[in-house]
Amino acid sequence: MELPYVTVVIPCWNEARFVDAFLDSVKAQTYPPERMEILLVDAMSDDGTRAIVRDHALREPNIRLLDNPGRSRPAALNRGIAEARGDVIVRLDVHAEYEPDYLLKCVHGLLQNPEADNVGGVRRPLPRDDTALGRAIAVAGTDMFGAGGARYRTGTGGPQWVDTVFGGCYRRAVFERVGVFHEDLDRAQDREFNHRLRASGGKILLLPDISSTYYARSDFREFCAWTFEAGYWPFRASRSVGRWIGSFRNLVPVGFVVALGVAAAASPRSRHARRAAAGIAGLYGAAALASAGRLARRHRDPALLVTLPIVFVTTHVLYGIGSICGALDPAARRG
C-alpha cells in the first residue's frame, strides 16, 4: 500500500542556533522523500535563520520557506495547513531532533489505529547548555513531581489515549472537521485545539516507541519567563475561548501557591496559620528533596541534589502565580 503524502509544518523565528541540525534530522527521515514536503513557516527571522533554510531548500526541492509576517505560532501553523498538500500533517519543533523513523512511526500509528485523529510520542529533554542548572531543568521536565502527569513528558509503558501530545501527527480531515488553531492564543493553542478535537469525539494516541529529543532552556531567566507563561496561558486561553481547556495537573500549583500564601499572610496573627505554613513548606521540601535524590541516583549526577530543588520550587511557584494572573487578567475576557 502506498504511504500517504505527508506535510511537515514547522513554525520558526530566530532559530539560527538550532535550525541546521534540525533540518538535517528531518532530511534524514526514512519516510520516502517523494511522499513528503517540509514547510518551514518563518516569522521574518533576522538572525540568519532564513539564509540557512534557503541553503537547505536549494539542495532539497521538498523544503519550502513560507513567510509569517504576523509572527504568532498559531498563525504559522494555519499558514502551513493552508499551503499543505498532504493527507497527513505533522507539526515539528525546531528545538528538537527526531529519530530517523519518527515520521514513519507516526504515519503507521495513524494507519494502524483508524480511531486516532492525532498521534504523538515521548519527548526526551536535553539541556541546551551542559551546566548543573541546565541539566536540572531538563531532568525536572521528565518527572511527575516536576512536570505533572503529561505522558509525553514522563513516558508510558504502552500505547495510551491522552489529552495532548508533543507536536502531533494529524489526519488532514481533522482540520476540515474541527477547524484550525486559535490565532489569538500566543501559547496553549495546541492544548486548545486538542481539547476541541476531543470534545468533537476525536482521539489522541500516545505511542511510546515514537521519540524525539527536545533541547530545554538552560538560562535561568529564560526558564523563569517560560514557566510563568506556561502557567498563565492555559487559564488565559480558557477565559478567551469560554471553556476550560486544562486538566487537574494545571490546578495543583495554584492550590500550592494559594494555600502557602494564605497561611503565610495569616501567620503573624495566628499560631495555627504559622503551623500550617510550616507544615506545607516542610512537606513540600521533603517531597522535593526525595524527588531530587531519586533523580540524582537515576542519572548518576550528584549536582542534581542541589539544583533540582531550586528548579522544583521555581517551577511550582512561578507556574502557580502565572496561573492566577491568567485567571484574573481582564484582557482574557471574551469580546
Protein Blocks (a to p, Z undefined) as FASTA:
>chain_A
ZZdddddddddehjlkmmmmmmmmmmmpcbdfklcccddddehiaehmmmmmmmmmmmmm
kbccdddfkopaklmmmmmmmmpcbfbdcdddfkbccdfklmmmmmmmmmmmmmbcbdcd
ddddddfbdcfklmmmmmmmmpfklnojafklnopabdcddfbdehiacdfklmmmnopc
dfkbmghklmmmmmmmmmnopacdddfkbccdddddfbfklmmmmmmmmmmmmmmmmmmn
opafbdfklmmmmmmmmmmmmmmmmmmmomklmmmmmmmmmmmmmmmmmmmmmmmmmnop
aklmmmmmmmmmmmmmmmmmmmmmmmmmmklpcZZ
